[in-house]
Amino acid sequence: MKVMTGTGVAQLIAMVATLYVTHRVAPAEWGIYAAIMAVAQFVIPVAALRYDMAIVLPRDDGEAKRIFRLATLINAVMSVLAMIVMIPVGGLLANALGAPQARWWMLAVGPIIFTFAELAIVNYWANRRKRFGVIGTNAVWNQSVTAGGRIVAAFAGLGGFGQLAATLLGELAALGNFRHRLGKDLKSIPESQVPLRVLLRRYLKMPLLTAPNAIVDALRLQGINLSIGLYFSRATLGTFNMAWSLMQVPASVINSAMSQVFFQRLSVTDAGRMFKSVRSSVVRSAIIGIVPFAALYFLIPPVLPWLMGDAYAMSARIAVALVPWLYVNFITSPISNMFIVTRNNGVALAFASVYAAVPLAYLAMTHHDIVQTMYVMSLIMAGLLVCYIGLALIVARRFDTRPRPAGADGTGDAEGTTEESAGEPSGESAGESARNLRD
C-alpha cells in the first residue's frame, strides 16, 4: 500500500508539472525530448539483462548483494555501449527528425539508461529488505525534483534539452536519496565472494525467460513514438507523447492495483477454477472501467485544451482517440499474469510479438492525419486485446482440464518469473520463483 500510495502521488506531481510545461515548451521541442527518451527506454528494461530481478531470490543476503554488484556492472557496460552506438546513430536520428542540433544530446541516452536502470536495481534491493516505505517516498522525491527541474527549465526557455536535464536530475536525486536511506543497510551486509560468472550461469533463466517479453514490449512502446516522429514530424511526436503520458496517469495507477490483487488470487487458484477466475476478472474490470473511461472520453475535449493551452490542442483529440485502446487494456491488465501462473510464457510472447508488429506496420503504411491515424490504430489495438482475452480464456480452460499429477495443488509450483507487462515482482512470488531459478 505504501508503494502504491507513493507511486500515485508521484504521478500526480508529474502530471501537474507536465501541464505547466505545455504552456512553455513547444510541441517540436517536446518531440526532441520524447525521441531521446524513447531510445533510452528501449534499453532500460534490459540494461541489467534482467539480473536485477534476481536480487530478491537468494536466501542469503550476501549473495543478493553480490547480484546487486553484478547487475550494476552489467548496467554500466550496457549504458556505455548505448552511448557509443549513439555517436553515429544519434546524428542520423537527429537529422531524420529535422533537429540536427540534437545530435550530441542523443549521447545523453547513456546516463539516462544507467540512472533509470540503477534505480530499478536499488528498488529490488529495497523490496528484498522490505523497505516499502522507502520505495514509496523515494518515488515522490524523484518526481518532486523532476517536476521542479521541469518548471525551472521551462520558465528559463531551455526547451526539450532542459526537460531532458530535469529528468536526469530527478533520477540522480532519487539515487542519492536511496544511498542516504539504504546505504548503511547495504554496507552492513558482508558480500558473498561467489564468482560473478557463477551467478551469471546460476540465474541465467532471468534473461532467457523475461528479457524477450521486455524487448518486444519496449519495441512496441518506443517504436510507436519514434515512428510518429519519423513518419509525421517531431511536433506531432510531441503532441502524441504528451497525450499518451497524461492518459497513462489515471490508467496505470488503477491497472497496477488490480494486477497485483489478481496475481495474488491467480497464484492460489486451483486447477478447475482458473477459467472462472479469469472470466470474472474480465467482467468485473469491464464494468468498473465503463464510468471512468466514459468520463475521460467526454470530459477530455472541453477540459484538456484549457489545461494544456492552444499549442497542445491536438493532444486532447489524440487522447480521446486512445480511450478505446486504454479501456480494453485496462480490462486485460489484471489477467496478463495468468500466462505466467499457468506456465504459458511462450504463448504470451507470441501474442506480444503480433501486438508489437501490427501498430508499427500500420504506422509505416499510413501517414494521414495523426488524429484519424490514432483512432484507427486505437480500434485495431483494442481488437487485438479482445483476441487476447479470448486467448486467455482458452489457456485457462486448457489449464483446468489438463491431467494433473497426483497430489498437485493447482498453481503452487507455477513459474514465478515476471513479464514486463506484469510490473515489478511481488514479495509473495519471490519464494516460488527461487525454486525454478536456482541452479
N, C-alpha and C positions, 0 to 999 in steps of 0.2 A: 504493500500500500504506500509506503514511503517513497519507493521508486516511482510508482505511477503518479503520485501527487507532485513530486518534484519535476517529473517529465512534463506533466500538464502545465504547471506554472511556467516552466522554461519555454514551452512552445507558445504560450500566451505572450510572454515577454518578446519573443522573436517576432511574433505577428505584429505587435504594436510598433516595434522598431521598423519593420518592413513597410508598414503603411506610411510611416513618416518618410522613408526613403523614396517612395514613389512620387513624392512631391518635389524631390530634389535631384534625383538621378534619372536620366533619360532612358527609355527602353533599350536603345542601342548600347548604352554603357552597361546596363544590367545584363544585356546579352553577352558581352565580353566576360563578365563575371561568371555567368551561368555556363559558358563554354569551358572556361578553365576549370571550374568546379566539376563539370561533367567528366572531363578527362581524369581528374584526380579520383573521383568517386567510382570510376570503373576499376581502379586498382585497390582502393581502400579495403573492400570486403575480403580480399585475398592477400593483402600486404604482408601478413604474417603467415600466409599459407594455411590459415585456419588452426595453427598450433596454439593460438591464444585461447581457443575454446577448450584445449586440453588442460588448462590451468586448474579447472575445477575437479579433475578426475582423480589424481593420485591420493592415496590415503595419507601419505607423508607430505607435510608442508615443505620440507626441504626439497623434495623432488618437484613440487609445484613451483617453488621459487626458481629452480633450475630451468623449468619450462618457460617461466617468465623471461629469463635471460635469453633463452633460445628464440622465443617469439620476437623479442626486441631486436635481436641481431638480424633475424630474417627481415623484419620490418625495415631496418636501416638499409640493408642491401637492396631491397626492392625499391625503396624511395630514391636511392642514389641512381639505380638503373633507370627508373622512370624519368628522372631529371636529365640523364644523359640522352635518352631517347628523344626527349622533347627539344634538344638543341637543333636537330634538323627538322623534326616533325612540327615543332611549335611554329616555325616560320611558315611552313606550308599551311597549317591550320589558320594562323592569323591572317594570311593573305586571302585564303578562301572565305573567311568571314568579313573581308573588307576592312580589316583593322590591323595593318602591318605594325602599328605602334605597340601592339600587344605581344609581339614576338618574344621579347625577353621576359615578359610577365608570365609566359607559359612555363618557364622554369620553376615557377612557384609551386607547381604540382608536387615537386619533391618534398618540401617542408610540409605542405598540406597533407599529403599522404601519410608522412611519418607521424605528425601530431594527431591526426584523426585516428589512425590505427593504434598508436600508442595509448590513446585514451581508452580505446576498446580493451586493450590488454590489461590496463590497470583496473578497468571496470570488472573484468573477470576475476582479478585478484580480490577486489573488494567483495564481490559476490561469494567467493570461496570463504572469505573471512567473516561473512555475514554482516558486513558493514553497509547495510542497505541505506541507512540514513545518509551516509557519506555520498553514496551514488546519487541520491535524490537532490541533496543540497548542492552538490557539485554541478549537476545539470543546470540548476538555477543560476549558479555563479557563472558558468560557462556562457549561458545566453545573456546574462546581465552585462558582462564585459563586452560580448559581441555586439549587443544592442547599443551600448554606449559608444562603442567604436563606429558602428554604422551611422549613428546620428551625427557624431562629430565629423566623420568623413564626408557625409552627405552635405552637411552645413558648410564645410570648407570647400565644396565643389570638387572633390577628388575623384568623382566618377566611379566606374566599376573597379578600378585598381584600389581605391580607398576601401571599397566593400570587401575586396579580397584581403587586404591588410587587416581589417576589422575581424574577419572570420579567423584568420591565423592568430590574431591576438587573443581571441576568446579561447581557442584551443590551448594556447600556451598558458593562459591564466588557469584553465581547468587542470592542466598537468601540474602546475605549480601548487595548486590547492591540494591535489591528491598527494603530492610529495609531502606537504605540510601535515596532512591528516593521517596518512598511512605510512610515512617514511620510517617512523620508529618501529611500527609493527613489522615492516618488511625487513629491516636491519636486524631485528631481534631473533629472526629465524635462521639457523645455520643452513647454508645452501648445500644441497647434495652435490657430490662430485661425480655423479654419473656422466660419462662422456656424452656430449651433445649428439654425436652420431647415433648413439644407442637410443636416445629419446626420439630422434628423427624416425627411426625404424619402429620404435615401440608404439608411437602414436600416429603411424602412417595412415591409418584409416581416417583421420581427421581431414587431410586434404583430399584423399581419394573419394570419400563419401559426401563431403559437404561443399568442397570447392566447385565442382561442376555446376551445381544449382546457383551458387553465389555468382559465378561468372556469367551464367545465362541471364540471371536477373539484372545484373549490372549492365550487360549488353543491351537489354531491352530498355531499362530506365534511362541510361545515359545516351544510348543510341538514338532514342526519340528526340532528346534535347539537341544533340549535335546534328541530326538530320534536319530538324526545323531550322537551325542556324545556317546550314549549308544550302538547303533547297529553297528556303524563303529568304530570310535576312537575319542579321543579328538583332535588329529591333524586334522582329517577330518572335525570335527566341526569347528576348527579354520579357515580352508580354505573356508568352506561354508559360515560361518558367515562373513568373510571378503568380499567375493564376494557379498553377499546379502547387506551388509552395503554400499559398494561402488555403487552398482546398484540403491540403493534407493535414492541417492542424486539427480540425474537429474530427475528421475521419480516423486519423491514426491513433488518437487517444482512445476512442471507443473500440476500434479494432484490436488494439493491444490488450485492453482489459478483457474483452470477450475471448480472444485467442488463448490467453493464459488460463482462464477459467475452464474453457472447453478442453484444452490439452490435458489439464489435470483430470477431468472426467473421463476422457478417452483412455488415459493411462490405466484406469482401473475398470474399464468396461470389459466384461466377459464376452467370449465368442458366443454369438447368438443374439447379442443386443447391440452390436455396432451399427447395423443398418438403422435401427430405430433411433439411436442416439444422433447419428448424422442427419437423418430426416428431420428430427425435432429441432436440431440446431438451425437447419436451413429455414424451416418455417418460422421459428422464433426470431431469427435475425431479419428475415424479410418483413415481418410485422413491425418489429422495433424500428427498423430503418425508414419506414414509409414516411413518418411525420418529419423527422429532421431533414431528410434529403428532399422531400417535397418543399419544406420551408426554404432550403437553400435554393432550389430551382426558382421559386417565385420571389424571394427576397433579394437575391444577388443583383438582378438588373437595376432596381432602384437604389440599393444601398451601396454596393461596392464601388461604382463610379464616383459617388460622393466622397467615399473614404479615400480613394486612391488618386483622384484627380483626373483631369482630361487626358493626360499623356498615356494613361493605362486604361482608358475606357474599354479598349478591345479585350483586356484581361477579364473583364466581367462577362463578356459574351463567350469567351473561351471557357471560363469557369462553369457557366451554365451548360455548355456542351459536354463537359466532363461528368456531369451529375449521373447519367445512366451507368457509365462505367464504374464510377466510385460506389454507387449504390450496390451493384451486383458484387463488386469487390468486397464491400462490407459484409455481404451475405456469405461469401466464400472464405473470408479470412479465418474464422474460427475452425473450419473443418480442414484447413490445409495441413495441419499436423496429423490428420488421420492416416496419411500415406506413410508417415514416419512410424507411427504406432503399429501399423499393420505390415511394416517392412516392405513397402512398395515404393521405395525411393526412386527406382528406375522408371516407374510409371509417372511419377511426379516430374522427373527430369525430362521425359519425352514430351509431356504437355507443356512444360516451361519453355522448351525449345520452340515449339509451334507458337506459343503465346508471345515469344520474343520476335520470331521471324515475321509474323503477319503484319504487325504495325510498321516495322522497318521496311518491309516490301511495299506496303501501301504508301508510305511517305515517299519512297523512291519513285513511285509511279504517278502520284497525284500532287500537283503543285498549284492548286487553285486557291481560292480564298481560304485563309487559315481557319476561320470560324467554321465554314462549311466542312473543311477537311477534318476538323476536330469532332464535329457532330457525327460524321460517318465513322471515323475511327473509334469514337466512344461506343457507338452502337455495335460495331464489329467486335470490340473487346468485351463488351457486355455479353454478346452472343457466345463468344468463346468461353466465358466464365460460366454461362449456363451449361455448356457442354461439360465443363469441369465439374459442376455439381452432379450431372448425370454419371460422369466417370467415378466420382467419389462414392455415389450410391452403389454402383456396380462392384467396386472394390470392397465396400463394406459388406455387401451381400455375399460375395465370394469368401470373405474372411469369416462370416458367420457360418457358412455351410461347409467349409473345408474340414477334412478329418483332423482331429486334434490328438496328440499323444496322450496316453493315459496319465491323468494327474496334472495335465497342463491347466494353467489358470489364466485363461484369457490372454491378456497382453502384458503380463508382468515381466516377460523377457523380451519385450519389444526393443528394437534398435533405438538406442537413446540419443543418437546424434540428431542435430537440429539443422534445418534448412534456413537459408537466408530469409525466406518469406515467413518463417516461424518466429522470428525475433530472437532475442537472447535466450540461452538455455536457462531453465528454472533450476533452482536448487534441488527440487524434488526429482528431477530426471537425471541428475548427475550420477547418483549411485548406480542406476541401471545402465547408464552409458558406460561406466567404468568396466563392467563385466565384458562388454563387447569390444572395447577399445584398448584394453590392456593386452600385452603380448601373452 
